[in-house]
């Protein structure tokens, strides 16, 4: 374990002390857990992004067609007023 010194404003320090006490942890251990969790999420995000970017783009089947006009979309019995 490595000891470090951090500086917190009073409101942040009070909040952290309360949350550490609720979990029966020292403030030092609580801050360490927060940072470890943040690091894990960051790694998971980076891994997911790399995996996503490594995938080949999927091919859209069929020839290109223009989008339908608004009138075509809303000219259905379900949208007509009675």
TORZA-375876 format. One line per field, with one value per atom (N, C-alpha, C): residue in three letters; atom name; x negated, y, z. Coordinates in nm, 4 decimals. Example, Ala and Ser with C-alpha at 12.3 -4.5 7.8 and 13.67 -1.06 7.14 Angstrom:
2
r: [ALA	ALA	ALA	SER	SER	SER] .
a: [N	CA	C	N	CA	C] .
u: [-1.3190	-1.2300	-1.3200	-1.2850	-1.3670	-1.2900] .
v: [-0.5690	-0.4500	-0.3300	-0.2250	-0.1060	0.0030] .
w: [0.7800	0.7800	0.7800	0.7080	0.7140	0.7870] .
This chain:
82
r: [UNK	UNK	UNK	UNK	UNK	UNK	UNK	UNK	UNK	UNK	UNK	UNK	UNK	UNK	UNK	UNK	UNK	UNK	UNK	UNK	UNK	UNK	UNK	UNK	UNK	UNK	UNK	UNK	UNK	UNK	UNK	UNK	UNK	UNK	UNK	UNK	UNK	UNK	UNK	UNK	UNK	UNK	UNK	UNK	UNK	UNK	UNK	UNK	UNK	UNK	UNK	UNK	UNK	UNK	UNK	UNK	UNK	UNK	UNK	UNK	UNK	UNK	UNK	UNK	UNK	UNK	UNK	UNK	UNK	UNK	UNK	UNK	UNK	UNK	UNK	UNK	UNK	UNK	UNK	UNK	UNK	UNK	UNK	UNK	UNK	UNK	UNK	UNK	UNK	UNK	UNK	UNK	UNK	UNK	UNK	UNK	UNK	UNK	UNK	UNK	UNK	UNK	UNK	UNK	UNK	UNK	UNK	UNK	UNK	UNK	UNK	UNK	UNK	UNK	UNK	UNK	UNK	UNK	UNK	UNK	UNK	UNK	UNK	UNK	UNK	UNK	UNK	UNK	UNK	UNK	UNK	UNK	UNK	UNK	UNK	UNK	UNK	UNK	UNK	UNK	UNK	UNK	UNK	UNK	UNK	UNK	UNK	UNK	UNK	UNK	UNK	UNK	UNK	UNK	UNK	UNK	UNK	UNK	UNK	UNK	UNK	UNK	UNK	UNK	UNK	UNK	UNK	UNK	UNK	UNK	UNK	UNK	UNK	UNK	UNK	UNK	UNK	UNK	UNK	UNK	UNK	UNK	UNK	UNK	UNK	UNK	UNK	UNK	UNK	UNK	UNK	UNK	UNK	UNK	UNK	UNK	UNK	UNK	UNK	UNK	UNK	UNK	UNK	UNK	UNK	UNK	UNK	UNK	UNK	UNK	UNK	UNK	UNK	UNK	UNK	UNK	UNK	UNK	UNK	UNK	UNK	UNK	UNK	UNK	UNK	UNK	UNK	UNK	UNK	UNK	UNK	UNK	UNK	UNK	UNK	UNK	UNK	UNK	UNK	UNK	UNK	UNK	UNK	UNK	UNK	UNK] .
a: [N	CA	C	N	CA	C	N	CA	C	N	CA	C	N	CA	C	N	CA	C	N	CA	C	N	CA	C	N	CA	C	N	CA	C	N	CA	C	N	CA	C	N	CA	C	N	CA	C	N	CA	C	N	CA	C	N	CA	C	N	CA	C	N	CA	C	N	CA	C	N	CA	C	N	CA	C	N	CA	C	N	CA	C	N	CA	C	N	CA	C	N	CA	C	N	CA	C	N	CA	C	N	CA	C	N	CA	C	N	CA	C	N	CA	C	N	CA	C	N	CA	C	N	CA	C	N	CA	C	N	CA	C	N	CA	C	N	CA	C	N	CA	C	N	CA	C	N	CA	C	N	CA	C	N	CA	C	N	CA	C	N	CA	C	N	CA	C	N	CA	C	N	CA	C	N	CA	C	N	CA	C	N	CA	C	N	CA	C	N	CA	C	N	CA	C	N	CA	C	N	CA	C	N	CA	C	N	CA	C	N	CA	C	N	CA	C	N	CA	C	N	CA	C	N	CA	C	N	CA	C	N	CA	C	N	CA	C	N	CA	C	N	CA	C	N	CA	C	N	CA	C	N	CA	C	N	CA	C	N	CA	C	N	CA	C	N	CA	C	N	CA	C	N	CA	C	N	CA	C	N	CA	C	N	CA	C] .
u: [-0.0847	0.0000	-0.0883	-0.0417	-0.1133	-0.0337	-0.0973	-0.0315	-0.0443	0.0678	0.0682	0.1448	0.1199	0.1917	0.2784	0.4060	0.4952	0.5530	0.5948	0.6559	0.8002	0.8920	1.0351	1.0925	1.1924	1.2616	1.3480	1.3956	1.4684	1.5938	1.6715	1.7955	1.7662	1.6659	1.6303	1.5775	1.4939	1.4391	1.5499	1.6457	1.7569	1.8415	1.8703	1.9489	1.8772	1.7481	1.6699	1.6625	1.6468	1.6421	1.7731	1.8847	2.0158	2.0322	1.9997	2.0166	1.9196	1.8003	1.7053	1.7576	1.8107	1.8643	1.9842	2.0692	2.1846	2.1405	2.0209	1.9706	1.8690	1.8577	1.7620	1.6200	1.5805	1.4461	1.3785	1.2469	1.1743	1.1888	1.1669	1.1750	1.0721	0.9536	0.8476	0.8891	0.9436	0.9857	1.1016	1.1940	1.3092	1.2638	1.1740	1.1229	1.0499	0.9726	0.9035	1.0012	1.1116	1.2138	1.2804	1.3098	1.3695	1.2775	1.1506	1.0557	1.0392	1.0361	1.0231	1.1439	1.2633	1.3854	1.3841	1.3409	1.3308	1.2335	1.1219	1.0215	1.0787	1.1526	1.2117	1.3113	1.3979	1.4956	1.4245	1.3187	1.2440	1.1837	1.1282	1.0702	1.1779	1.2912	1.4004	1.4503	1.4605	1.5053	1.4064	1.2780	1.1752	1.1774	1.1916	1.1968	1.3188	1.4344	1.5571	1.5446	1.4835	1.4667	1.3736	1.2627	1.1715	1.2404	1.3184	1.3891	1.4905	1.5600	1.6602	1.5947	1.4859	1.4174	1.3485	1.3181	1.2521	1.3502	1.4794	1.5779	1.5916	1.6172	1.6395	1.7786	1.7945	1.9284	2.0170	2.1431	2.2308	2.2830	2.3036	2.3474	2.4987	2.5462	2.6901	2.7326	2.8229	2.8649	2.9556	2.9450	3.0351	2.9901	3.0529	3.0171	3.0696	3.0081	3.0475	3.1850	3.2688	3.4007	3.4163	3.4822	3.5025	3.5999	3.5890	3.6818	3.8221	3.9247	4.0621	4.0959	4.1870	4.2332	4.3228	4.3337	4.4156	4.5596	4.6116	4.7498	4.7688	4.6687	4.6777	4.6771	4.5971	4.5891	4.7199	4.7799	4.8965	5.0288	5.0246	5.1477	5.1862	5.2193	5.2632	5.3901	5.4766	5.6043	5.5873	5.4853	5.4680	5.4462	5.3948	5.3681	5.4802	5.5775	5.6866	5.7841	5.8343	5.9347	6.0677	6.1456	6.2769	6.3857] .
v: [-0.1188	0.0000	0.1237	0.2232	0.3500	0.4557	0.5312	0.6403	0.7677	0.8391	0.9676	1.0679	1.1937	1.3009	1.3704	1.3900	1.4619	1.5820	1.6800	1.7994	1.8068	1.8193	1.8276	1.9527	2.0095	2.1207	2.0623	2.1462	2.1003	2.0206	2.0678	1.9975	1.8576	1.8474	1.7182	1.6246	1.6757	1.5940	1.5442	1.6305	1.5909	1.4832	1.5024	1.4039	1.2696	1.2711	1.1476	1.0784	1.1549	1.0949	1.0249	1.0879	1.0288	0.8981	0.9005	0.7814	0.6700	0.7055	0.6054	0.5431	0.6261	0.5749	0.4835	0.5171	0.4323	0.2937	0.2850	0.1565	0.0944	0.1541	0.1066	0.1001	0.2060	0.2147	0.3409	0.3381	0.4623	0.5498	0.6781	0.7698	0.7328	0.6945	0.6565	0.5358	0.4322	0.3127	0.3445	0.4295	0.4662	0.5366	0.6320	0.7038	0.6066	0.5147	0.4142	0.3264	0.2850	0.2042	0.2816	0.4098	0.4922	0.5002	0.5220	0.5324	0.3993	0.2892	0.1573	0.1268	0.1605	0.1389	0.2241	0.3475	0.4363	0.3805	0.3281	0.2706	0.1475	0.0621	-0.0565	-0.0186	0.0809	0.1265	0.1832	0.2568	0.3153	0.2064	0.1044	-0.0060	-0.0809	-0.1062	-0.1762	-0.0961	0.0358	0.1216	0.1164	0.1277	0.1234	-0.0103	-0.1210	-0.2535	-0.2654	-0.2176	-0.2248	-0.1380	-0.0204	0.0674	0.0032	-0.0563	-0.1227	-0.2385	-0.3170	-0.4303	-0.3814	-0.2736	-0.2194	-0.1641	-0.0934	-0.0358	-0.1426	-0.2575	-0.3648	-0.4413	-0.4309	-0.5022	-0.4377	-0.5233	-0.4718	-0.4098	-0.3029	-0.2470	-0.3461	-0.3557	-0.4517	-0.3922	-0.4799	-0.4388	-0.4252	-0.3117	-0.2920	-0.3560	-0.4520	-0.5298	-0.4479	-0.4751	-0.4152	-0.2793	-0.2346	-0.1032	0.0101	0.1243	0.2408	0.2866	0.3240	0.3787	0.5083	0.6070	0.7322	0.7102	0.7947	0.7876	0.8223	0.7642	0.7978	0.9416	0.9987	1.1348	1.1308	1.2425	1.2526	1.2108	1.2537	1.2212	1.0702	1.0033	0.8588	0.7881	0.8400	0.7780	0.7917	0.9096	0.9368	0.9173	0.8705	0.8437	0.6977	0.6659	0.5312	0.5442	0.4449	0.4539	0.4824	0.4306	0.4503	0.5975	0.6763	0.8179	0.9108	0.8589	0.9437	0.9736	1.0961	1.1346	1.0750	1.0427	0.9813	1.0821] .
w: [0.0000	0.0000	0.0000	-0.0712	-0.0813	-0.0063	0.0786	0.1498	0.0689	0.0562	-0.0137	0.0715	0.0468	0.1147	0.0115	0.0451	-0.0451	0.0284	-0.0488	0.0078	-0.0384	0.0581	0.0290	0.0919	0.0258	0.0908	0.2023	0.2925	0.4110	0.3769	0.2792	0.2438	0.1887	0.1033	0.0454	0.1533	0.2415	0.3491	0.4414	0.4742	0.5607	0.4929	0.3664	0.2921	0.2899	0.2601	0.2520	0.3879	0.4959	0.6294	0.6628	0.6295	0.6565	0.5786	0.4499	0.3679	0.4086	0.4497	0.4981	0.6279	0.7172	0.8444	0.8206	0.7229	0.6915	0.6447	0.5874	0.5375	0.6337	0.7534	0.8547	0.7994	0.7295	0.6720	0.7218	0.7164	0.7413	0.6169	0.6345	0.5208	0.4157	0.4603	0.3672	0.2840	0.3492	0.2763	0.1827	0.2284	0.1450	0.0173	0.0293	-0.0877	-0.1794	-0.1213	-0.2012	-0.2782	-0.2126	-0.2793	-0.3927	-0.3684	-0.4738	-0.5960	-0.5716	-0.6823	-0.7539	-0.6792	-0.7395	-0.8278	-0.7780	-0.8563	-0.9830	-0.9706	-1.0869	-1.1905	-1.1418	-1.2302	-1.3023	-1.2305	-1.2909	-1.3990	-1.3709	-1.4707	-1.5937	-1.5709	-1.6818	-1.7697	-1.7076	-1.7847	-1.8622	-1.7974	-1.8656	-1.9849	-1.9680	-2.0775	-2.1928	-2.1607	-2.2646	-2.3382	-2.2642	-2.3269	-2.4181	-2.3705	-2.4510	-2.5763	-2.5634	-2.6785	-2.7817	-2.7361	-2.8283	-2.8999	-2.8252	-2.8864	-2.9889	-2.9566	-3.0486	-3.1752	-3.1587	-3.2744	-3.3595	-3.3020	-3.3762	-3.4653	-3.4372	-3.5176	-3.6545	-3.7529	-3.8875	-3.8943	-3.9709	-3.9866	-4.0601	-4.0193	-4.0866	-4.2155	-4.3115	-4.4441	-4.4454	-4.4875	-4.5020	-4.6315	-4.6233	-4.7399	-4.8308	-4.9567	-5.0540	-5.1029	-5.2111	-5.2669	-5.1785	-5.1945	-5.1180	-5.1630	-5.0674	-5.0982	-5.0211	-5.0803	-5.0064	-4.8905	-4.7907	-4.6791	-4.7269	-4.6649	-4.7056	-4.6662	-4.7378	-4.7087	-4.5851	-4.5184	-4.3975	-4.4257	-4.5384	-4.5737	-4.5873	-4.6420	-4.6573	-4.5220	-4.4301	-4.2982	-4.2205	-4.2284	-4.1460	-4.2185	-4.3414	-4.4146	-4.3952	-4.2688	-4.2350	-4.1520	-4.1577	-4.0851	-3.9361	-3.8751	-3.7317	-3.6957	-3.7904	-3.7636	-3.8104	-3.8780	-3.9279	-3.8174	-3.8179	-3.7195	-3.7571	-3.6587	-3.6852	-3.6904] .
